[in-house]
């Protein structure tokens, strides 16, 4: 799978809306919901969140 990095032009926030929405959801439902005691704990919860986000969450 090839990944292409695309930069969005300045002053065009609507082109960046999907990633901004993801960051907001990620902050609210994962990072802000837990207090991590170690890297291992954080990795586990972020992995669970990403699996749930990519497979179960309605987009």
N, CA, C and O atoms as a Maestro MAE file, in Angstrom:
{
 s_m_m2io_version
 :::
 2.0.0
}

f_m_ct {
 s_m_title
 :::
 protein
 m_atom[236] {
  # First column is atom index #
  i_m_mmod_type
  r_m_x_coord
  r_m_y_coord
  r_m_z_coord
  i_m_residue_number
  s_m_chain_name
  s_m_pdb_residue_name
  s_m_pdb_atom_name
  i_m_atomic_number
  :::
  1 25 0.838 -1.172 0.000 1 A "UNK " " N  " 7
  2 3 0.000 0.000 0.000 1 A "UNK " " CA " 6
  3 2 0.887 1.240 0.000 1 A "UNK " " C  " 6
  4 15 1.755 1.389 0.860 1 A "UNK " " O  " 8
  5 25 0.670 2.109 -0.945 2 A "UNK " " N  " 7
  6 3 1.433 3.353 -1.021 2 A "UNK " " CA " 6
  7 2 0.703 4.449 -0.272 2 A "UNK " " C  " 6
  8 15 -0.523 4.546 -0.318 2 A "UNK " " O  " 8
  9 25 1.464 5.259 0.409 3 A "UNK " " N  " 7
  10 3 0.895 6.394 1.129 3 A "UNK " " CA " 6
  11 2 1.424 7.665 0.493 3 A "UNK " " C  " 6
  12 15 2.626 7.814 0.273 3 A "UNK " " O  " 8
  13 25 0.516 8.570 0.202 4 A "UNK " " N  " 7
  14 3 0.879 9.832 -0.418 4 A "UNK " " CA " 6
  15 2 0.599 10.953 0.573 4 A "UNK " " C  " 6
  16 15 -0.532 11.101 1.037 4 A "UNK " " O  " 8
  17 25 1.598 11.730 0.894 5 A "UNK " " N  " 7
  18 3 1.440 12.858 1.813 5 A "UNK " " CA " 6
  19 2 1.018 14.086 1.009 5 A "UNK " " C  " 6
  20 15 1.733 14.541 0.117 5 A "UNK " " O  " 8
  21 25 -0.150 14.604 1.344 6 A "UNK " " N  " 7
  22 3 -0.658 15.770 0.637 6 A "UNK " " CA " 6
  23 2 -0.767 16.939 1.603 6 A "UNK " " C  " 6
  24 15 -1.414 16.831 2.645 6 A "UNK " " O  " 8
  25 25 -0.153 18.023 1.269 7 A "UNK " " N  " 7
  26 3 -0.241 19.226 2.098 7 A "UNK " " CA " 6
  27 2 -1.452 20.034 1.668 7 A "UNK " " C  " 6
  28 15 -1.737 20.174 0.478 7 A "UNK " " O  " 8
  29 25 -2.156 20.560 2.654 8 A "UNK " " N  " 7
  30 3 -3.297 21.403 2.324 8 A "UNK " " CA " 6
  31 2 -2.831 22.853 2.283 8 A "UNK " " C  " 6
  32 15 -2.005 23.264 3.098 8 A "UNK " " O  " 8
  33 25 -3.347 23.614 1.356 9 A "UNK " " N  " 7
  34 3 -2.953 25.019 1.260 9 A "UNK " " CA " 6
  35 2 -3.382 25.801 2.503 9 A "UNK " " C  " 6
  36 15 -4.385 25.462 3.131 9 A "UNK " " O  " 8
  37 25 -2.639 26.833 2.858 10 A "UNK " " N  " 7
  38 3 -3.028 27.659 3.998 10 A "UNK " " CA " 6
  39 2 -4.354 28.339 3.723 10 A "UNK " " C  " 6
  40 15 -4.749 28.562 2.579 10 A "UNK " " O  " 8
  41 25 -5.016 28.654 4.804 11 A "UNK " " N  " 7
  42 3 -6.292 29.369 4.765 11 A "UNK " " CA " 6
  43 2 -7.380 28.591 4.027 11 A "UNK " " C  " 6
  44 15 -8.259 29.186 3.403 11 A "UNK " " O  " 8
  45 25 -7.319 27.254 4.100 12 A "UNK " " N  " 7
  46 3 -8.372 26.418 3.517 12 A "UNK " " CA " 6
  47 2 -8.791 25.366 4.547 12 A "UNK " " C  " 6
  48 15 -8.571 24.174 4.330 12 A "UNK " " O  " 8
  49 25 -9.390 25.789 5.663 13 A "UNK " " N  " 7
  50 3 -9.725 24.834 6.726 13 A "UNK " " CA " 6
  51 2 -10.746 23.782 6.312 13 A "UNK " " C  " 6
  52 15 -10.783 22.701 6.900 13 A "UNK " " O  " 8
  53 25 -11.566 24.072 5.323 14 A "UNK " " N  " 7
  54 3 -12.561 23.083 4.916 14 A "UNK " " CA " 6
  55 2 -11.934 21.868 4.241 14 A "UNK " " C  " 6
  56 15 -12.523 20.787 4.251 14 A "UNK " " O  " 8
  57 25 -10.766 22.026 3.665 15 A "UNK " " N  " 7
  58 3 -10.087 20.881 3.045 15 A "UNK " " CA " 6
  59 2 -9.478 19.981 4.102 15 A "UNK " " C  " 6
  60 15 -9.157 18.825 3.827 15 A "UNK " " O  " 8
  61 25 -9.315 20.505 5.317 16 A "UNK " " N  " 7
  62 3 -8.686 19.761 6.392 16 A "UNK " " CA " 6
  63 2 -9.715 19.257 7.402 16 A "UNK " " C  " 6
  64 15 -9.335 18.720 8.442 16 A "UNK " " O  " 8
  65 25 -10.993 19.414 7.124 17 A "UNK " " N  " 7
  66 3 -12.056 19.083 8.073 17 A "UNK " " CA " 6
  67 2 -12.043 17.625 8.542 17 A "UNK " " C  " 6
  68 15 -12.208 17.389 9.739 17 A "UNK " " O  " 8
  69 25 -11.857 16.635 7.663 18 A "UNK " " N  " 7
  70 3 -11.885 15.245 8.145 18 A "UNK " " CA " 6
  71 2 -10.811 14.941 9.184 18 A "UNK " " C  " 6
  72 15 -11.090 14.258 10.169 18 A "UNK " " O  " 8
  73 25 -9.605 15.428 8.988 19 A "UNK " " N  " 7
  74 3 -8.550 15.138 9.961 19 A "UNK " " CA " 6
  75 2 -8.765 15.924 11.249 19 A "UNK " " C  " 6
  76 15 -8.455 15.428 12.332 19 A "UNK " " O  " 8
  77 25 -9.288 17.136 11.147 20 A "UNK " " N  " 7
  78 3 -9.593 17.905 12.351 20 A "UNK " " CA " 6
  79 2 -10.692 17.217 13.148 20 A "UNK " " C  " 6
  80 15 -10.647 17.194 14.378 20 A "UNK " " O  " 8
  81 25 -11.673 16.660 12.459 21 A "UNK " " N  " 7
  82 3 -12.738 15.915 13.125 21 A "UNK " " CA " 6
  83 2 -12.163 14.683 13.824 21 A "UNK " " C  " 6
  84 15 -12.519 14.399 14.968 21 A "UNK " " O  " 8
  85 25 -11.281 13.956 13.149 22 A "UNK " " N  " 7
  86 3 -10.646 12.789 13.766 22 A "UNK " " CA " 6
  87 2 -9.871 13.196 15.013 22 A "UNK " " C  " 6
  88 15 -9.986 12.537 16.046 22 A "UNK " " O  " 8
  89 25 -9.089 14.262 14.939 23 A "UNK " " N  " 7
  90 3 -8.305 14.703 16.091 23 A "UNK " " CA " 6
  91 2 -9.202 15.028 17.276 23 A "UNK " " C  " 6
  92 15 -8.868 14.706 18.416 23 A "UNK " " O  " 8
  93 25 -10.337 15.664 17.013 24 A "UNK " " N  " 7
  94 3 -11.282 16.007 18.070 24 A "UNK " " CA " 6
  95 2 -11.860 14.749 18.716 24 A "UNK " " C  " 6
  96 15 -11.917 14.647 19.942 24 A "UNK " " O  " 8
  97 25 -12.283 13.805 17.900 25 A "UNK " " N  " 7
  98 3 -12.839 12.546 18.407 25 A "UNK " " CA " 6
  99 2 -11.774 11.772 19.177 25 A "UNK " " C  " 6
  100 15 -12.051 11.240 20.252 25 A "UNK " " O  " 8
  101 25 -10.566 11.706 18.640 26 A "UNK " " N  " 7
  102 3 -9.461 10.998 19.282 26 A "UNK " " CA " 6
  103 2 -9.160 11.598 20.653 26 A "UNK " " C  " 6
  104 15 -8.951 10.871 21.624 26 A "UNK " " O  " 8
  105 25 -9.140 12.916 20.724 27 A "UNK " " N  " 7
  106 3 -8.890 13.594 21.999 27 A "UNK " " CA " 6
  107 2 -10.004 13.304 23.001 27 A "UNK " " C  " 6
  108 15 -9.730 12.956 24.150 27 A "UNK " " O  " 8
  109 25 -11.255 13.446 22.573 28 A "UNK " " N  " 7
  110 3 -12.394 13.278 23.480 28 A "UNK " " CA " 6
  111 2 -12.602 11.836 23.932 28 A "UNK " " C  " 6
  112 15 -12.865 11.587 25.108 28 A "UNK " " O  " 8
  113 25 -12.487 10.890 23.008 29 A "UNK " " N  " 7
  114 3 -12.840 9.506 23.307 29 A "UNK " " CA " 6
  115 2 -11.667 8.614 23.710 29 A "UNK " " C  " 6
  116 15 -11.874 7.504 24.199 29 A "UNK " " O  " 8
  117 25 -10.458 9.083 23.515 30 A "UNK " " N  " 7
  118 3 -9.310 8.225 23.846 30 A "UNK " " CA " 6
  119 2 -8.329 8.935 24.776 30 A "UNK " " C  " 6
  120 15 -8.213 8.574 25.948 30 A "UNK " " O  " 8
  121 25 -7.641 9.915 24.274 31 A "UNK " " N  " 7
  122 3 -6.581 10.569 25.048 31 A "UNK " " CA " 6
  123 2 -7.131 11.246 26.307 31 A "UNK " " C  " 6
  124 15 -6.547 11.130 27.384 31 A "UNK " " O  " 8
  125 25 -8.242 11.943 26.166 32 A "UNK " " N  " 7
  126 3 -8.815 12.650 27.309 32 A "UNK " " CA " 6
  127 2 -9.601 11.771 28.257 32 A "UNK " " C  " 6
  128 15 -9.906 12.193 29.372 32 A "UNK " " O  " 8
  129 25 -9.937 10.565 27.846 33 A "UNK " " N  " 7
  130 3 -10.765 9.683 28.661 33 A "UNK " " CA " 6
  131 2 -9.955 8.801 29.606 33 A "UNK " " C  " 6
  132 15 -10.520 8.217 30.531 33 A "UNK " " O  " 8
  133 25 -8.674 8.693 29.400 34 A "UNK " " N  " 7
  134 3 -7.841 7.809 30.207 34 A "UNK " " CA " 6
  135 2 -6.651 8.559 30.788 34 A "UNK " " C  " 6
  136 15 -6.188 9.563 30.247 34 A "UNK " " O  " 8
  137 25 -6.181 8.038 31.897 35 A "UNK " " N  " 7
  138 3 -4.924 8.523 32.461 35 A "UNK " " CA " 6
  139 2 -3.931 7.374 32.337 35 A "UNK " " C  " 6
  140 15 -4.055 6.354 33.016 35 A "UNK " " O  " 8
  141 25 -2.963 7.550 31.477 36 A "UNK " " N  " 7
  142 3 -2.021 6.480 31.182 36 A "UNK " " CA " 6
  143 2 -0.885 6.482 32.199 36 A "UNK " " C  " 6
  144 15 -0.355 7.532 32.561 36 A "UNK " " O  " 8
  145 25 -0.525 5.288 32.648 37 A "UNK " " N  " 7
  146 3 0.568 5.143 33.607 37 A "UNK " " CA " 6
  147 2 1.874 4.744 32.942 37 A "UNK " " C  " 6
  148 15 2.947 4.849 33.535 37 A "UNK " " O  " 8
  149 25 1.767 4.285 31.700 38 A "UNK " " N  " 7
  150 3 2.976 3.858 30.991 38 A "UNK " " CA " 6
  151 2 2.725 3.930 29.494 38 A "UNK " " C  " 6
  152 15 1.593 4.077 29.034 38 A "UNK " " O  " 8
  153 25 3.797 3.823 28.767 39 A "UNK " " N  " 7
  154 3 3.695 3.782 27.310 39 A "UNK " " CA " 6
  155 2 2.883 2.571 26.880 39 A "UNK " " C  " 6
  156 15 2.085 2.651 25.947 39 A "UNK " " O  " 8
  157 25 3.087 1.451 27.561 40 A "UNK " " N  " 7
  158 3 2.373 0.213 27.231 40 A "UNK " " CA " 6
  159 2 0.858 0.408 27.381 40 A "UNK " " C  " 6
  160 15 0.093 -0.027 26.520 40 A "UNK " " O  " 8
  161 25 0.425 1.054 28.460 41 A "UNK " " N  " 7
  162 3 -1.001 1.321 28.663 41 A "UNK " " CA " 6
  163 2 -1.554 2.232 27.564 41 A "UNK " " C  " 6
  164 15 -2.638 1.986 27.034 41 A "UNK " " O  " 8
  165 25 -0.816 3.266 27.231 42 A "UNK " " N  " 7
  166 3 -1.248 4.200 26.191 42 A "UNK " " CA " 6
  167 2 -1.335 3.485 24.846 42 A "UNK " " C  " 6
  168 15 -2.303 3.663 24.107 42 A "UNK " " O  " 8
  169 25 -0.345 2.691 24.535 43 A "UNK " " N  " 7
  170 3 -0.330 1.959 23.268 43 A "UNK " " CA " 6
  171 2 -1.541 1.036 23.174 43 A "UNK " " C  " 6
  172 15 -2.181 0.948 22.126 43 A "UNK " " O  " 8
  173 25 -1.846 0.358 24.256 44 A "UNK " " N  " 7
  174 3 -2.983 -0.567 24.285 44 A "UNK " " CA " 6
  175 2 -4.297 0.174 24.030 44 A "UNK " " C  " 6
  176 15 -5.091 -0.245 23.188 44 A "UNK " " O  " 8
  177 25 -4.528 1.266 24.750 45 A "UNK " " N  " 7
  178 3 -5.783 2.003 24.601 45 A "UNK " " CA " 6
  179 2 -5.902 2.668 23.231 45 A "UNK " " C  " 6
  180 15 -6.982 2.678 22.640 45 A "UNK " " O  " 8
  181 25 -4.813 3.218 22.729 46 A "UNK " " N  " 7
  182 3 -4.849 3.842 21.396 46 A "UNK " " CA " 6
  183 2 -5.105 2.776 20.334 46 A "UNK " " C  " 6
  184 15 -5.856 3.020 19.389 46 A "UNK " " O  " 8
  185 25 -4.505 1.619 20.471 47 A "UNK " " N  " 7
  186 3 -4.741 0.519 19.521 47 A "UNK " " CA " 6
  187 2 -6.198 0.080 19.548 47 A "UNK " " C  " 6
  188 15 -6.796 -0.155 18.497 47 A "UNK " " O  " 8
  189 25 -6.778 -0.035 20.749 48 A "UNK " " N  " 7
  190 3 -8.197 -0.399 20.866 48 A "UNK " " CA " 6
  191 2 -9.078 0.656 20.215 48 A "UNK " " C  " 6
  192 15 -10.014 0.335 19.483 48 A "UNK " " O  " 8
  193 25 -8.767 1.924 20.492 49 A "UNK " " N  " 7
  194 3 -9.551 3.016 19.915 49 A "UNK " " CA " 6
  195 2 -9.484 2.983 18.392 49 A "UNK " " C  " 6
  196 15 -10.514 3.089 17.727 49 A "UNK " " O  " 8
  197 25 -8.287 2.837 17.834 50 A "UNK " " N  " 7
  198 3 -8.121 2.845 16.381 50 A "UNK " " CA " 6
  199 2 -8.870 1.674 15.738 50 A "UNK " " C  " 6
  200 15 -9.484 1.834 14.683 50 A "UNK " " O  " 8
  201 25 -8.821 0.507 16.367 51 A "UNK " " N  " 7
  202 3 -9.551 -0.642 15.820 51 A "UNK " " CA " 6
  203 2 -11.050 -0.360 15.831 51 A "UNK " " C  " 6
  204 15 -11.741 -0.611 14.843 51 A "UNK " " O  " 8
  205 25 -11.555 0.165 16.955 52 A "UNK " " N  " 7
  206 3 -12.979 0.486 17.055 52 A "UNK " " CA " 6
  207 2 -13.357 1.589 16.070 52 A "UNK " " C  " 6
  208 15 -14.400 1.508 15.421 52 A "UNK " " O  " 8
  209 25 -12.531 2.603 15.954 53 A "UNK " " N  " 7
  210 3 -12.802 3.728 15.053 53 A "UNK " " CA " 6
  211 2 -12.854 3.265 13.600 53 A "UNK " " C  " 6
  212 15 -13.719 3.702 12.841 53 A "UNK " " O  " 8
  213 25 -11.948 2.400 13.214 54 A "UNK " " N  " 7
  214 3 -11.863 1.955 11.821 54 A "UNK " " CA " 6
  215 2 -12.839 0.852 11.451 54 A "UNK " " C  " 6
  216 15 -13.116 0.654 10.268 54 A "UNK " " O  " 8
  217 25 -13.369 0.127 12.431 55 A "UNK " " N  " 7
  218 3 -14.234 -1.004 12.099 55 A "UNK " " CA " 6
  219 2 -15.677 -0.840 12.542 55 A "UNK " " C  " 6
  220 15 -16.579 -1.378 11.900 55 A "UNK " " O  " 8
  221 25 -15.916 -0.109 13.626 56 A "UNK " " N  " 7
  222 3 -17.268 -0.051 14.167 56 A "UNK " " CA " 6
  223 2 -17.917 1.320 14.101 56 A "UNK " " C  " 6
  224 15 -19.143 1.413 14.038 56 A "UNK " " O  " 8
  225 25 -17.148 2.359 14.113 57 A "UNK " " N  " 7
  226 3 -17.705 3.706 14.137 57 A "UNK " " CA " 6
  227 2 -18.257 4.093 12.762 57 A "UNK " " C  " 6
  228 15 -17.620 3.861 11.734 57 A "UNK " " O  " 8
  229 25 -19.444 4.683 12.765 58 A "UNK " " N  " 7
  230 3 -20.037 5.155 11.536 58 A "UNK " " CA " 6
  231 2 -19.336 6.432 11.105 58 A "UNK " " C  " 6
  232 15 -19.201 7.363 11.899 58 A "UNK " " O  " 8
  233 25 -18.892 6.487 9.866 59 A "UNK " " N  " 7
  234 3 -18.190 7.673 9.362 59 A "UNK " " CA " 6
  235 2 -19.113 8.464 8.481 59 A "UNK " " C  " 6
  236 15 -18.721 9.504 7.952 59 A "UNK " " O  " 8
  :::
 }
 m_bond[235] {
  # First column is bond index #
  i_m_from
  i_m_to
  i_m_order
  :::
  1 1 2 1
  2 2 3 1
  3 3 4 2
  4 3 5 1
  5 5 6 1
  6 6 7 1
  7 7 8 2
  8 7 9 1
  9 9 10 1
  10 10 11 1
  11 11 12 2
  12 11 13 1
  13 13 14 1
  14 14 15 1
  15 15 16 2
  16 15 17 1
  17 17 18 1
  18 18 19 1
  19 19 20 2
  20 19 21 1
  21 21 22 1
  22 22 23 1
  23 23 24 2
  24 23 25 1
  25 25 26 1
  26 26 27 1
  27 27 28 2
  28 27 29 1
  29 29 30 1
  30 30 31 1
  31 31 32 2
  32 31 33 1
  33 33 34 1
  34 34 35 1
  35 35 36 2
  36 35 37 1
  37 37 38 1
  38 38 39 1
  39 39 40 2
  40 39 41 1
  41 41 42 1
  42 42 43 1
  43 43 44 2
  44 43 45 1
  45 45 46 1
  46 46 47 1
  47 47 48 2
  48 47 49 1
  49 49 50 1
  50 50 51 1
  51 51 52 2
  52 51 53 1
  53 53 54 1
  54 54 55 1
  55 55 56 2
  56 55 57 1
  57 57 58 1
  58 58 59 1
  59 59 60 2
  60 59 61 1
  61 61 62 1
  62 62 63 1
  63 63 64 2
  64 63 65 1
  65 65 66 1
  66 66 67 1
  67 67 68 2
  68 67 69 1
  69 69 70 1
  70 70 71 1
  71 71 72 2
  72 71 73 1
  73 73 74 1
  74 74 75 1
  75 75 76 2
  76 75 77 1
  77 77 78 1
  78 78 79 1
  79 79 80 2
  80 79 81 1
  81 81 82 1
  82 82 83 1
  83 83 84 2
  84 83 85 1
  85 85 86 1
  86 86 87 1
  87 87 88 2
  88 87 89 1
  89 89 90 1
  90 90 91 1
  91 91 92 2
  92 91 93 1
  93 93 94 1
  94 94 95 1
  95 95 96 2
  96 95 97 1
  97 97 98 1
  98 98 99 1
  99 99 100 2
  100 99 101 1
  101 101 102 1
  102 102 103 1
  103 103 104 2
  104 103 105 1
  105 105 106 1
  106 106 107 1
  107 107 108 2
  108 107 109 1
  109 109 110 1
  110 110 111 1
  111 111 112 2
  112 111 113 1
  113 113 114 1
  114 114 115 1
  115 115 116 2
  116 115 117 1
  117 117 118 1
  118 118 119 1
  119 119 120 2
  120 119 121 1
  121 121 122 1
  122 122 123 1
  123 123 124 2
  124 123 125 1
  125 125 126 1
  126 126 127 1
  127 127 128 2
  128 127 129 1
  129 129 130 1
  130 130 131 1
  131 131 132 2
  132 131 133 1
  133 133 134 1
  134 134 135 1
  135 135 136 2
  136 135 137 1
  137 137 138 1
  138 138 139 1
  139 139 140 2
  140 139 141 1
  141 141 142 1
  142 142 143 1
  143 143 144 2
  144 143 145 1
  145 145 146 1
  146 146 147 1
  147 147 148 2
  148 147 149 1
  149 149 150 1
  150 150 151 1
  151 151 152 2
  152 151 153 1
  153 153 154 1
  154 154 155 1
  155 155 156 2
  156 155 157 1
  157 157 158 1
  158 158 159 1
  159 159 160 2
  160 159 161 1
  161 161 162 1
  162 162 163 1
  163 163 164 2
  164 163 165 1
  165 165 166 1
  166 166 167 1
  167 167 168 2
  168 167 169 1
  169 169 170 1
  170 170 171 1
  171 171 172 2
  172 171 173 1
  173 173 174 1
  174 174 175 1
  175 175 176 2
  176 175 177 1
  177 177 178 1
  178 178 179 1
  179 179 180 2
  180 179 181 1
  181 181 182 1
  182 182 183 1
  183 183 184 2
  184 183 185 1
  185 185 186 1
  186 186 187 1
  187 187 188 2
  188 187 189 1
  189 189 190 1
  190 190 191 1
  191 191 192 2
  192 191 193 1
  193 193 194 1
  194 194 195 1
  195 195 196 2
  196 195 197 1
  197 197 198 1
  198 198 199 1
  199 199 200 2
  200 199 201 1
  201 201 202 1
  202 202 203 1
  203 203 204 2
  204 203 205 1
  205 205 206 1
  206 206 207 1
  207 207 208 2
  208 207 209 1
  209 209 210 1
  210 210 211 1
  211 211 212 2
  212 211 213 1
  213 213 214 1
  214 214 215 1
  215 215 216 2
  216 215 217 1
  217 217 218 1
  218 218 219 1
  219 219 220 2
  220 219 221 1
  221 221 222 1
  222 222 223 1
  223 223 224 2
  224 223 225 1
  225 225 226 1
  226 226 227 1
  227 227 228 2
  228 227 229 1
  229 229 230 1
  230 230 231 1
  231 231 232 2
  232 231 233 1
  233 233 234 1
  234 234 235 1
  235 235 236 2
  :::
 }
}
